[in-house]
Amino acid sequence: MSNIYTTSPTPAQEAASKAHSIFEPRFADIVSSLHSSLEEEVWFDDSDWDPAFDWTEDADAVWHAIAEDAEELTALPPQNANDLAQHRMSRLIARAIRSQSLFEIDDVLARSARCLDTAKRFCAPEIHYLLADAHECLDRMVCLAGSEIAEEEAFALPWSQSLAA
């Protein structure tokens, strides 16, 4: 008697394997890069490293690469609701990275909240989790941008220069 068994996939298993999205792993990489870049930027800003270790040039290249990855993902056609939600959030991530004002980032954050709310009803739980993580990263970007703008405006005030001296 032989111990070799052969199995053949059912039509449902074949359909499920074909339905596996190429969006999810690529979007997860974008969110992971976004999250780690935010952590590194905050860490470098709060550390007492020698100014010779200039993070700004590397940070700009990293942010530009994340925005390009997000735009490449938006070039792919979505196949279902999960893909569509990731497609929209990728576009918002790219827009947030390239934004020039706090108002634009705030708009991106509001749109990502609507995307997240829609995904709660129509997307798989693991996709909703990824979108929630992306929304949290966008929220942190707004907070960081707001604090940088407030610091620049405070420095421009006449009394701030007297405090620094």
Rosetta constraint file for C-alpha pairs under 8 A:
AtomPair CA 9 CA 13 HARMONIC 5.80 0.50
AtomPair CA 9 CA 14 HARMONIC 6.28 0.50
AtomPair CA 10 CA 14 HARMONIC 6.33 0.50
AtomPair CA 11 CA 15 HARMONIC 6.16 0.50
AtomPair CA 12 CA 16 HARMONIC 6.13 0.50
AtomPair CA 13 CA 17 HARMONIC 6.19 0.50
AtomPair CA 14 CA 18 HARMONIC 6.30 0.50
AtomPair CA 15 CA 19 HARMONIC 6.07 0.50
AtomPair CA 16 CA 20 HARMONIC 6.50 0.50
AtomPair CA 21 CA 79 HARMONIC 7.94 0.50
AtomPair CA 21 CA 83 HARMONIC 7.17 0.50
AtomPair CA 22 CA 26 HARMONIC 6.88 0.50
AtomPair CA 23 CA 27 HARMONIC 5.82 0.50
AtomPair CA 23 CA 73 HARMONIC 7.18 0.50
AtomPair CA 23 CA 83 HARMONIC 5.98 0.50
AtomPair CA 23 CA 86 HARMONIC 6.96 0.50
AtomPair CA 23 CA 87 HARMONIC 7.85 0.50
AtomPair CA 24 CA 28 HARMONIC 5.97 0.50
AtomPair CA 24 CA 83 HARMONIC 7.54 0.50
AtomPair CA 24 CA 86 HARMONIC 7.55 0.50
AtomPair CA 24 CA 127 HARMONIC 7.42 0.50
AtomPair CA 25 CA 29 HARMONIC 6.25 0.50
AtomPair CA 26 CA 30 HARMONIC 6.39 0.50
AtomPair CA 26 CA 73 HARMONIC 7.45 0.50
AtomPair CA 27 CA 31 HARMONIC 6.24 0.50
AtomPair CA 27 CA 70 HARMONIC 7.69 0.50
AtomPair CA 27 CA 73 HARMONIC 7.60 0.50
AtomPair CA 27 CA 86 HARMONIC 6.69 0.50
AtomPair CA 27 CA 90 HARMONIC 7.31 0.50
AtomPair CA 28 CA 32 HARMONIC 6.04 0.50
AtomPair CA 28 CA 130 HARMONIC 6.69 0.50
AtomPair CA 29 CA 33 HARMONIC 6.08 0.50
AtomPair CA 30 CA 34 HARMONIC 6.05 0.50
AtomPair CA 30 CA 66 HARMONIC 6.40 0.50
AtomPair CA 30 CA 69 HARMONIC 6.93 0.50
AtomPair CA 30 CA 70 HARMONIC 6.75 0.50
AtomPair CA 31 CA 35 HARMONIC 6.04 0.50
AtomPair CA 31 CA 130 HARMONIC 7.37 0.50
AtomPair CA 31 CA 133 HARMONIC 7.13 0.50
AtomPair CA 31 CA 134 HARMONIC 5.65 0.50
AtomPair CA 31 CA 137 HARMONIC 7.95 0.50
AtomPair CA 32 CA 36 HARMONIC 6.15 0.50
AtomPair CA 33 CA 37 HARMONIC 5.94 0.50
AtomPair CA 33 CA 66 HARMONIC 6.98 0.50
AtomPair CA 34 CA 38 HARMONIC 6.26 0.50
AtomPair CA 34 CA 66 HARMONIC 7.00 0.50
AtomPair CA 34 CA 134 HARMONIC 7.88 0.50
AtomPair CA 34 CA 137 HARMONIC 6.87 0.50
AtomPair CA 35 CA 39 HARMONIC 6.37 0.50
AtomPair CA 35 CA 137 HARMONIC 6.08 0.50
AtomPair CA 36 CA 40 HARMONIC 6.13 0.50
AtomPair CA 37 CA 41 HARMONIC 6.01 0.50
AtomPair CA 37 CA 59 HARMONIC 7.77 0.50
AtomPair CA 37 CA 62 HARMONIC 7.50 0.50
AtomPair CA 37 CA 63 HARMONIC 7.73 0.50
AtomPair CA 38 CA 42 HARMONIC 6.20 0.50
AtomPair CA 38 CA 137 HARMONIC 7.59 0.50
AtomPair CA 38 CA 140 HARMONIC 7.81 0.50
AtomPair CA 38 CA 141 HARMONIC 7.61 0.50
AtomPair CA 39 CA 43 HARMONIC 6.08 0.50
AtomPair CA 40 CA 44 HARMONIC 6.01 0.50
AtomPair CA 41 CA 45 HARMONIC 6.10 0.50
AtomPair CA 41 CA 55 HARMONIC 7.79 0.50
AtomPair CA 41 CA 59 HARMONIC 7.36 0.50
AtomPair CA 42 CA 46 HARMONIC 6.15 0.50
AtomPair CA 43 CA 47 HARMONIC 6.06 0.50
AtomPair CA 44 CA 48 HARMONIC 8.00 0.50
AtomPair CA 44 CA 49 HARMONIC 7.47 0.50
AtomPair CA 44 CA 55 HARMONIC 7.07 0.50
AtomPair CA 49 CA 53 HARMONIC 6.77 0.50
AtomPair CA 54 CA 58 HARMONIC 7.80 0.50
AtomPair CA 55 CA 59 HARMONIC 5.84 0.50
AtomPair CA 56 CA 60 HARMONIC 6.08 0.50
AtomPair CA 57 CA 61 HARMONIC 6.51 0.50
AtomPair CA 58 CA 62 HARMONIC 6.20 0.50
AtomPair CA 59 CA 63 HARMONIC 6.07 0.50
AtomPair CA 60 CA 64 HARMONIC 6.04 0.50
AtomPair CA 61 CA 65 HARMONIC 6.15 0.50
AtomPair CA 62 CA 66 HARMONIC 6.29 0.50
AtomPair CA 63 CA 67 HARMONIC 6.23 0.50
AtomPair CA 63 CA 97 HARMONIC 6.72 0.50
AtomPair CA 64 CA 68 HARMONIC 6.20 0.50
AtomPair CA 64 CA 97 HARMONIC 7.67 0.50
AtomPair CA 65 CA 69 HARMONIC 6.17 0.50
AtomPair CA 66 CA 70 HARMONIC 6.20 0.50
AtomPair CA 66 CA 94 HARMONIC 7.48 0.50
AtomPair CA 67 CA 71 HARMONIC 6.19 0.50
AtomPair CA 67 CA 93 HARMONIC 6.90 0.50
AtomPair CA 67 CA 94 HARMONIC 4.41 0.50
AtomPair CA 67 CA 95 HARMONIC 7.78 0.50
AtomPair CA 67 CA 97 HARMONIC 6.33 0.50
AtomPair CA 67 CA 98 HARMONIC 7.51 0.50
AtomPair CA 68 CA 72 HARMONIC 6.12 0.50
AtomPair CA 68 CA 94 HARMONIC 7.25 0.50
AtomPair CA 69 CA 73 HARMONIC 6.34 0.50
AtomPair CA 70 CA 74 HARMONIC 6.45 0.50
AtomPair CA 70 CA 90 HARMONIC 4.90 0.50
AtomPair CA 70 CA 91 HARMONIC 6.41 0.50
AtomPair CA 70 CA 93 HARMONIC 6.78 0.50
AtomPair CA 70 CA 94 HARMONIC 5.71 0.50
AtomPair CA 71 CA 75 HARMONIC 6.51 0.50
AtomPair CA 71 CA 90 HARMONIC 6.85 0.50
AtomPair CA 71 CA 91 HARMONIC 6.33 0.50
AtomPair CA 71 CA 94 HARMONIC 6.33 0.50
AtomPair CA 72 CA 76 HARMONIC 7.23 0.50
AtomPair CA 73 CA 87 HARMONIC 6.71 0.50
AtomPair CA 73 CA 90 HARMONIC 6.85 0.50
AtomPair CA 74 CA 87 HARMONIC 5.23 0.50
AtomPair CA 74 CA 88 HARMONIC 7.50 0.50
AtomPair CA 74 CA 90 HARMONIC 6.41 0.50
AtomPair CA 74 CA 91 HARMONIC 6.19 0.50
AtomPair CA 78 CA 83 HARMONIC 4.83 0.50
AtomPair CA 78 CA 84 HARMONIC 5.16 0.50
AtomPair CA 78 CA 87 HARMONIC 6.89 0.50
AtomPair CA 79 CA 83 HARMONIC 6.01 0.50
AtomPair CA 79 CA 84 HARMONIC 7.27 0.50
AtomPair CA 80 CA 84 HARMONIC 6.19 0.50
AtomPair CA 81 CA 85 HARMONIC 6.18 0.50
AtomPair CA 81 CA 119 HARMONIC 7.96 0.50
AtomPair CA 81 CA 122 HARMONIC 6.39 0.50
AtomPair CA 81 CA 123 HARMONIC 6.06 0.50
AtomPair CA 82 CA 86 HARMONIC 6.39 0.50
AtomPair CA 82 CA 119 HARMONIC 7.64 0.50
AtomPair CA 82 CA 122 HARMONIC 7.60 0.50
AtomPair CA 82 CA 123 HARMONIC 5.14 0.50
AtomPair CA 82 CA 124 HARMONIC 6.81 0.50
AtomPair CA 82 CA 127 HARMONIC 6.50 0.50
AtomPair CA 83 CA 87 HARMONIC 5.92 0.50
AtomPair CA 84 CA 88 HARMONIC 6.17 0.50
AtomPair CA 85 CA 89 HARMONIC 6.19 0.50
AtomPair CA 85 CA 115 HARMONIC 6.63 0.50
AtomPair CA 85 CA 116 HARMONIC 7.99 0.50
AtomPair CA 85 CA 119 HARMONIC 6.42 0.50
AtomPair CA 85 CA 123 HARMONIC 7.76 0.50
AtomPair CA 85 CA 131 HARMONIC 7.90 0.50
AtomPair CA 86 CA 90 HARMONIC 5.95 0.50
AtomPair CA 86 CA 127 HARMONIC 7.81 0.50
AtomPair CA 86 CA 131 HARMONIC 7.15 0.50
AtomPair CA 87 CA 91 HARMONIC 6.36 0.50
AtomPair CA 88 CA 92 HARMONIC 6.35 0.50
AtomPair CA 88 CA 115 HARMONIC 7.39 0.50
AtomPair CA 89 CA 93 HARMONIC 6.14 0.50
AtomPair CA 89 CA 112 HARMONIC 6.43 0.50
AtomPair CA 89 CA 115 HARMONIC 7.15 0.50
AtomPair CA 89 CA 131 HARMONIC 7.11 0.50
AtomPair CA 89 CA 134 HARMONIC 7.61 0.50
AtomPair CA 90 CA 94 HARMONIC 6.29 0.50
AtomPair CA 91 CA 95 HARMONIC 6.18 0.50
AtomPair CA 92 CA 96 HARMONIC 6.02 0.50
AtomPair CA 92 CA 108 HARMONIC 5.93 0.50
AtomPair CA 92 CA 111 HARMONIC 7.76 0.50
AtomPair CA 92 CA 112 HARMONIC 6.92 0.50
AtomPair CA 93 CA 97 HARMONIC 6.25 0.50
AtomPair CA 93 CA 108 HARMONIC 8.00 0.50
AtomPair CA 93 CA 134 HARMONIC 7.94 0.50
AtomPair CA 93 CA 138 HARMONIC 7.29 0.50
AtomPair CA 94 CA 98 HARMONIC 6.30 0.50
AtomPair CA 95 CA 99 HARMONIC 5.85 0.50
AtomPair CA 95 CA 108 HARMONIC 7.32 0.50
AtomPair CA 96 CA 104 HARMONIC 7.42 0.50
AtomPair CA 96 CA 105 HARMONIC 5.43 0.50
AtomPair CA 96 CA 108 HARMONIC 6.27 0.50
AtomPair CA 96 CA 138 HARMONIC 7.41 0.50
AtomPair CA 99 CA 104 HARMONIC 6.13 0.50
AtomPair CA 99 CA 105 HARMONIC 6.35 0.50
AtomPair CA 100 CA 104 HARMONIC 7.12 0.50
AtomPair CA 101 CA 105 HARMONIC 6.60 0.50
AtomPair CA 102 CA 106 HARMONIC 6.10 0.50
AtomPair CA 102 CA 142 HARMONIC 7.17 0.50
AtomPair CA 102 CA 145 HARMONIC 6.84 0.50
AtomPair CA 102 CA 146 HARMONIC 6.82 0.50
AtomPair CA 103 CA 107 HARMONIC 6.20 0.50
AtomPair CA 104 CA 108 HARMONIC 6.27 0.50
AtomPair CA 105 CA 109 HARMONIC 6.19 0.50
AtomPair CA 105 CA 142 HARMONIC 6.24 0.50
AtomPair CA 106 CA 110 HARMONIC 6.26 0.50
AtomPair CA 106 CA 142 HARMONIC 6.74 0.50
AtomPair CA 107 CA 111 HARMONIC 6.21 0.50
AtomPair CA 108 CA 112 HARMONIC 6.07 0.50
AtomPair CA 108 CA 138 HARMONIC 7.99 0.50
AtomPair CA 109 CA 113 HARMONIC 6.24 0.50
AtomPair CA 109 CA 135 HARMONIC 7.11 0.50
AtomPair CA 109 CA 138 HARMONIC 6.24 0.50
AtomPair CA 109 CA 139 HARMONIC 6.46 0.50
AtomPair CA 109 CA 142 HARMONIC 7.82 0.50
AtomPair CA 110 CA 114 HARMONIC 6.50 0.50
AtomPair CA 111 CA 115 HARMONIC 6.20 0.50
AtomPair CA 112 CA 116 HARMONIC 6.01 0.50
AtomPair CA 112 CA 135 HARMONIC 6.07 0.50
AtomPair CA 113 CA 117 HARMONIC 6.14 0.50
AtomPair CA 113 CA 135 HARMONIC 6.88 0.50
AtomPair CA 114 CA 118 HARMONIC 6.19 0.50
AtomPair CA 115 CA 119 HARMONIC 6.09 0.50
AtomPair CA 116 CA 120 HARMONIC 6.28 0.50
AtomPair CA 116 CA 128 HARMONIC 6.93 0.50
AtomPair CA 116 CA 131 HARMONIC 6.21 0.50
AtomPair CA 116 CA 132 HARMONIC 6.46 0.50
AtomPair CA 116 CA 135 HARMONIC 7.58 0.50
AtomPair CA 117 CA 121 HARMONIC 7.19 0.50
AtomPair CA 118 CA 122 HARMONIC 6.48 0.50
AtomPair CA 119 CA 123 HARMONIC 4.90 0.50
AtomPair CA 119 CA 124 HARMONIC 7.97 0.50
AtomPair CA 119 CA 127 HARMONIC 7.90 0.50
AtomPair CA 119 CA 128 HARMONIC 5.89 0.50
AtomPair CA 119 CA 131 HARMONIC 7.98 0.50
AtomPair CA 120 CA 125 HARMONIC 7.66 0.50
AtomPair CA 120 CA 128 HARMONIC 6.10 0.50
AtomPair CA 123 CA 127 HARMONIC 6.29 0.50
AtomPair CA 123 CA 128 HARMONIC 6.29 0.50
AtomPair CA 124 CA 128 HARMONIC 6.31 0.50
AtomPair CA 125 CA 129 HARMONIC 6.16 0.50
AtomPair CA 126 CA 130 HARMONIC 6.40 0.50
AtomPair CA 127 CA 131 HARMONIC 6.19 0.50
AtomPair CA 128 CA 132 HARMONIC 6.04 0.50
AtomPair CA 129 CA 133 HARMONIC 6.24 0.50
AtomPair CA 130 CA 134 HARMONIC 6.26 0.50
AtomPair CA 131 CA 135 HARMONIC 6.11 0.50
AtomPair CA 132 CA 136 HARMONIC 6.17 0.50
AtomPair CA 133 CA 137 HARMONIC 6.33 0.50
AtomPair CA 134 CA 138 HARMONIC 6.27 0.50
AtomPair CA 135 CA 139 HARMONIC 6.16 0.50
AtomPair CA 136 CA 140 HARMONIC 6.29 0.50
AtomPair CA 137 CA 141 HARMONIC 6.24 0.50
AtomPair CA 138 CA 142 HARMONIC 6.36 0.50
AtomPair CA 139 CA 143 HARMONIC 6.37 0.50
AtomPair CA 140 CA 144 HARMONIC 6.11 0.50
AtomPair CA 141 CA 145 HARMONIC 5.99 0.50
AtomPair CA 142 CA 146 HARMONIC 5.94 0.50
AtomPair CA 143 CA 147 HARMONIC 6.19 0.50
AtomPair CA 144 CA 148 HARMONIC 6.17 0.50
AtomPair CA 145 CA 149 HARMONIC 6.12 0.50
AtomPair CA 146 CA 150 HARMONIC 6.05 0.50
AtomPair CA 147 CA 151 HARMONIC 6.03 0.50
AtomPair CA 148 CA 152 HARMONIC 6.21 0.50
AtomPair CA 149 CA 153 HARMONIC 6.12 0.50
AtomPair CA 150 CA 154 HARMONIC 5.97 0.50
AtomPair CA 151 CA 155 HARMONIC 6.09 0.50
AtomPair CA 152 CA 156 HARMONIC 6.33 0.50
AtomPair CA 153 CA 157 HARMONIC 6.72 0.50
AtomPair CA 154 CA 160 HARMONIC 6.43 0.50
AtomPair CA 155 CA 160 HARMONIC 5.45 0.50
AtomPair CA 155 CA 161 HARMONIC 6.68 0.50
AtomPair CA 156 CA 160 HARMONIC 7.22 0.50
AtomPair CA 156 CA 161 HARMONIC 7.89 0.50
AtomPair CA 157 CA 161 HARMONIC 7.29 0.50
AtomPair CA 158 CA 162 HARMONIC 7.15 0.50
AtomPair CA 159 CA 163 HARMONIC 6.54 0.50
AtomPair CA 160 CA 164 HARMONIC 6.36 0.50
AtomPair CA 161 CA 165 HARMONIC 6.46 0.50
